[in-house]
Amino acid sequence: MAVRVDVTTAKIPVHSGMGGGAVPDAAIALNTILGRLFWNNGPLPIPGFYEQVRPTPPTRSARRFTKLPFDAEKMRQALGMCRR
């Protein structure tokens, strides 16, 4: 799944000395937008995002999937995402 987000703040490049504070910063605006996409595992607030998503049927294979062995802490360590 992918979502494209374009943030435009000015039609031309603006040096921080010329427009600092007066012109919105695209990076800060994007950070604010992305920060609003996390809703404690609830649905994302993106219009149309779920329109083509099919619900997972409660089949035998779906139940098996939830029982697969998985150690989140081990994975984080293997990926260097936490201190050892």
N, C-alpha and C positions, 0 to 999 in steps of 0.2 A: 504494500500500500504506500502511496506517496501523495504528498500534497505540496503544491508549489505556492510560495508566498512571495510576492513582490512588494517591496517597500520603496516608495519614491518620496523624497522630501523636497527636492528642488530640481528644476529643469537643467541646471548647469552645476558643475562642481563648485563648492563653496569652501574656501579656506577657513579654518577655525578662527583665525585672526579677524576675518572680515564678517563672519556670520555666527561665530561661537555664541551660543545661548539664544540667539534670535531665530536661528533656523533649527528645526527639529533634527535630531541625529538619527539617521536610518538604523544604525546598529542598536541604539537604545529602544527605538520603536519596535524593531523586530524581536528583541529580547522580551519586551512587554507582551507582545502578541503570543510568542511561544510559551511564556510563563502562564498564560491563561488557558493553554490547552491541556493542562493537567488538572483533572477533577477527581482525585482520589479513586482512580479506576472506574469512574463513571463514564458515560458517553461523552465523546469529544464535541465541543460546541462549534462544529463546522457544518454549515448547511449542505445537505446532500451527501455527506460523507458515508452514511450507512445505507444509502438507497440500493446498492447492488450487493450488499453483504447478506449472504444467506445464513440463517441460524444453524448452528451445529446440532444435528439430530442426536438424541440420546441413544445412540447405537452402541453395540458391543465394542466396536473399535474405539469410539470416543471415550468410553469408560476405561478401556485399557490404556489409552493415552494418559489419562490422569494418574494412573498407577505406575507409570514409568519411573525408574529410579533417577532422581535428580538432586544434586547437592548444590544449592545456589552459592554457598560460601566457597566451596571448592572451585566453582567456575569463576567467581570473582578473583580469587587468588591466582588461578591459571592465566587470567587475562590481565593481571596486574592492576586490578581495580581497588585493592585494599592492601593494607600493610600485613605482612606475614608475621 
